[in-house]
Amino acid sequence: MVAFPEVLPTRPNWLVRLAASRRFQSFAARVPGLRHIARAEGAAMFDLVAGFVNSQTLMALVELRILHLMFDGPLSVRQVAGICGVPQDRMQVLLQAGAALGLLKRHKDGSFGLSLRGASMLGVPGLEAMIRHHRALYADLADPVAFLRGGQQTQLSQFWPYVFGADGARDKTVAATYSTLMSESQVLVAEDTLRLVNLSGVKRLMDVGGGTGAFLSAVAAQYPDMQLDLFDLPAVLGSAQTNLANLQARVALHPGSFRDDPLPVGADAISLIRVLYDHDDATVLRLLSAVHHALPPQGRLVIAEPMSGGANPDRTTDVYFAVYTMAMQTGRTRSAAEIAALLTQSGFVNICDKRGFRPFITSVVTAEKTRV
């Protein structure tokens, strides 16, 4: 038996006691005015219980490439079962589940095809690769209580070795894996960031930890006169050089690790796209201090990443991203207010947070260096 520490007794308020009452739950299910609330709460509760099965069903659909198979039109259960090497009765269950999740559509003749949601999923850059790599996260969460207590190395920390600095990303195969995933997933991040931030007036932008250059490519398309710099690990810059080859006259690549090396100077704006939440507060403070030092007076800083809801917990960021960054073992998902506090501590002013219209993609915090 687990011995829990003694705590002071608290008395739940009347509404909590009422909601926890089985008698009231039965009553609410029969009363027309309360029935829809009871039904909605019940469905939401079951959605939480079924979440793991839903995610594993999604994983199977992705691994078997079923959405791709149906891109050109509906297929029968027998056809899909034969292609995938899965018994027909089990494939029936998977396809029915895919339709229930809204990714497939069941037709009157019993065949299945893509739904609009399923087709949209194929068009989201990097989504399938992100789903596949969740195997590491699921393994880390197999015993969630042990995971929360810590003390064990996680599989996810091995998937993202760059967070440990240059020494963590020497393996070219591993570096290529995370670089590809980051490059694909950064497309939507870049789109949303540039919707939230106006970079007019910036002459030179340096993207620190910019990976393969996805964000700089988007910036270059929107701001054709801007000069661009990319600072990242040597193991990553090979892919960046290839991806930014058509911008070679405008882009300068700088190999290094911000954990170990000073940042180049010369840019009047610096971007940190999905960088801070990979690292602990001490590392972030050192990075922000280095950014402050590298910027000229009134230089601008753009921080874009999914952010905690803080005082108003957000389901996408305070569940998924908060647990994900915990599994990485090096960082955490911060609220805009927490990021602002770190910026203030690092000497930045005019701090402004911009909540993204898709917070599960990104939100933005901007700041400036003082005039002198």
Secondary structure, 3 states (H helix, E strand, C coil): CCCCCCCCCCCCCHHHHHHCCHHHHHHHHHCHHHHHHHHHHHHHHHHHHCHHHHHHHHHHHHHCCHHHHCCCCCECHHHHHHHHCCCHHHHHHHHHHHHHCCCEEECCCCCEEECHHHHHHHCCCCHHHHHHHHHHHHHHCCCHHHHHHCCCCCHHHHHCHHHHCHHHHCCHHHHHHHHHHHHHHHHHHHHHHHHHCCCCCCCEEEEECCCCCHHHHHHHHHCCCCEEEEEECHHHHHHHHHHCHHHCCCEEEEECCCCCCCCCCCCCEEEEECCHHHCCHHHHHHHHHHHHHHCCCCCEEEEEECCECCCCCCHHHHHHHHHHHHHHCCCCCCEHHHHHHHHHHCCEEEEEEECCCCCCCCEEEEEEECCC
